[in-house]
Amino acid sequence: MKPDKQVKREFKQEASKDPDRFYATAVLKAAGFMRKRCACGTFFWTVDPDKEVCGDPACSGGYRFFEKPPAKRQLDYIEVWKEFARLFKKWGYTPIARYPVVARWRDDTDFVQASIYDFQPYVVSGEVTPPAKKLVVPQFSLRFNDIDNVGVTGAHYTGFVMIGQHAFMDEKEWDQDAYFSDIHRWLSEGLGLPDEEITFHEDAWAGGGNFGPCMEYFSRGLELGNQVYMLYEQTEAKPKPLRLKVLDMGMGHERNAWFTKAASTSYETTFPTVIARLKRITGIRPDESVIRRFLPYASYLNVDEVVSIDAAWKAVAQNAGTDVASLRQTVQPLAAMYSVGEHARTLLVATSDGALPSNVGGGYNLRVILRRALAFIRQYGWDLDLADIAAWHAAYVKPIFPELSENLEDVRQILDVERRKYLQTVERSKAIVRGIISKDITADTLVSLYDSHGIGPDLIAAEAKAEGRRIEVPDNFYALVAERHEKSEQLTATVKEQKLDLAGIPDTEALYFDDYMTAAMRAKVLKVIGRDVVLDRTVFYPTSGGQLHDVGTIGGERVEDVFKQGAIIVHAMGKEPGFEEGDTVEGRIDLARRRQLAQHHTATHIINGAARKVLGNHVFQAGASKTLERARLDITHYEQLTKEQIARIEEQANAIVGRDLPVVKSFIPRDEAERKYGFRLYQGGAVPGKSIRVVAIGDWDVEACGGTHLNRTGETGVIRITKTSKISDGILRIEYTAGKATSAEEGRGQDILDGLKGLFGVEEAIVPARAEELFAKWKRARKAAKRKQPLDEDAYMLTAETPYDGDVVSRVAELFSTQPEHVVKTAKRFLDELEGFRKPSAK
C-alpha cells in the first residue's frame, strides 16, 4: 500500500486536472468565483480578478485581519458554537455533544485528534449507524506536535475544539454541492464575510486507507477550516469507491472567534476571562506597539515549517521594526503566560475525561505540557496554581461544556499531586545538574536529561547562568523530546492466540453468555485437528479478557484448554479424541471451577466501581486477571493507595455484595449502548463489533464484557483485598479474592501466622512487630555486607543483642536450609502477606 502522503500528492494532481468532477465548482462559478493558480502551485478560487496569490499566510503576507476586521459579525468563543449549531440545525443538521478526548472506543490512538475520530472505525465503515446522517459537533481534540509553538505564534494549541460538519451517505443521497454550499453560507451568514474576503483552495486528503478531495477556506491569511470528502478506499489494485461516502469538515473554533474579534492573539478570544486574570496576577504589560507589529508575522515562527528558526526570528524582528533580542524579551514572557493558560485548559479537559499524566503513552504528553507550564510559573516567579486556572476555564466554557465543572475536585487532586512530583524532581535534579554544568551541554544532552530524569531545560539554563555560562535551549526542544519518546503504552487483555487451518468453519455459537450455571450441551463436531476440536456450539469459555478457560469433558474425554481463533472456539483435549467430524457429542464443564472464575470476574467489576467511588472518576480499568486462586485489577490512579482507601474500597465492594443486586447481561447495538451508558463502557479497551455485550450491575458499574458473570452480586461471597502495588506510572494493581478463594486465602494466612508464632516464640499479636524488627536488622546486615564483612556473621552480630534474637535467625536458617539473606526475604514476604490478613485474623 502507498503511504498517505504519496496518495494525497497523486490524487491532488489527478483532481486538479478535472476540478469539475471532484470539487463543487458549479456552486463556486454560480457565486462568481474564478479559478486561479498561485506561484506556490496551489489552485484557488476567488471573486477578485486581480488576485494572484492564494490565501496561505506565507503567500499572502501573514495574518492581515487585525487592523480592519473583514467579518461583519463579532462572535465570542461561546457564541461561535451556539450560532453555528443554530444555523446548521436550521439547514437540516443535528447538533450533538462532544465525545471524550480519551478515545476508549478505539485501539489505535490514545486521544481524539479531530472530530472524525468520533466516528472511526465503526460509523465510517458502515458497520454502525451514526447518531444522525447529517450532524455537527464541537469536538475537543488533543495534538502534541506543536508544543513549542504554543504561546509564540498566537494561534497554536495542544487542546482545541474542532467544530465538525459531517454527513454519512450512500451514493444516491450524497450531495457534495449542498455540503459545500452550507459551509459557504456559514462564512457569509454566520461570520458576515463578503465573498471578496474568502479564498477557497483545492486540496486532497488521505488517511486510514481512505482518500478524497478537500476544499480549504481562508480569509486575510488565516485558514478558517476545510472540507474533506472521503470518497475512495485505497486497495492494492486500484482505488475503490466507498459504499458509504463521508463528509469530514473540520473548522477551528478558536480561529473563528479570533478572526471575528480581531484580537491580538487567539488566546485572548478563546479564554478571555482567564487571560484577564493571568495578566492581573503576573503583571505582564507588553509593549503593545511592538506586539501589534509582531503579530502579523508570528506565524512565520512555526518551528515545524522553518528551515532555520534563528533566521525566522531575525526576519520577523526586522518586519516588526526591532532587533531579535528586544523582540524575544517582549514576546517570551507573554508567550509563557499564554502557554500556562493553554496547557491548563488541555489538562482540565483531559483529566476530566479520565486521562492521567504519566511517563508512558498519551499520559507522557500530558506530563510534558504540565511540567512546561510549571516551569514557566517557576521561572517567572508567578503566584499561579494550575488547578485554579483549570477552574477558571471550566467556568467560562460552562455554557457549552457543563460537564467540565463536574469533576473539578478530581482535577485539582491530580494536578496537585503532579505539582508535588515536579517539585521533588526539581530538588533531585540539582545534584545532577551541578555535576554536569561544567561539561559541554548539547541539545541532545538536554533532551536526554529530560526524557530520562524529567530535568527541564529551564533548570539547567538557570544553573548555568549562576555559573556565568549560557545554555542555548532549542526553540523546538519539545519536538525533539517527542521524537526521542516515540513509544505508546499498550495494555492488552489476556488472550491465548493460536493459528489453525479453520477455513470454511462457521463462527462458534457461545452458550455461556446468558447464565454462568449452564454446564452441559449437545453439539456437532465440525473439525478435529490432532487434539484440537471445534464444535458448532459450546458451553466452554475460552481464555480471554483476563479470565481463565473452562475445563471438563466432551464425549467423555478430558478438555484441558480452550482458546479462540477469531470468532471460533477451539477445545484442546487431553489426547486425540475418539470421536470424529460429523459426530454429535455431549459436553460438560467443571461447574465449581466456572463458579469461582465467575465470582472473581464479577468481583472485578464490583471493585472497579468501588475504586471509582472512593478515588474519583479518573479511575479506569487498565488490565485484569482472574484465576481460581485470586484475581487482580489494574486501575488508573496517580498515587499509591492508603490503608484507609483500601479499607473503603473493600467495604464498599462488600456492601454491593450484601445488596444482592442483579447482574444483567445483554447484547445491545453499539450506538444504542454508547448513547445509554457513555464511553465508560470500554473499561477493558476497545471492543469490536456492531453489537456489544453489556454487563450492568445496577447503577454501580456498567461495562462491555464477554466474560462469565454471576446472576446476582450476592453470589460473589466475601471480597478480600490482599495486596495493592504500583506496577507503572499512573497504574496501580489491586489483588483480591472472592467466594471460596477468600476462605482459602484467610486459612493460608492463619497457617502463616501459626508458623511464625512457633518460629518466633511469641504470641500472635507480636508476630508483625518481630517480623519488622527482623527485616530492619537484615537491612543493617546488608549495609555491613557492603563493607566486605561476611553477611551471615553480620546477621548474627547485629541480632545478638539478646540470646533470643540471635537464636531466631539461626532457627529460621535451619528451618529453611538457606542463607540468612534468603531467610529474611522470606520473613519480609510473610510480613507483606500478613498485611492482607490483619483484619480477618483479628476477628
Disulfide bonds with the S-S distance in Angstrom:
none
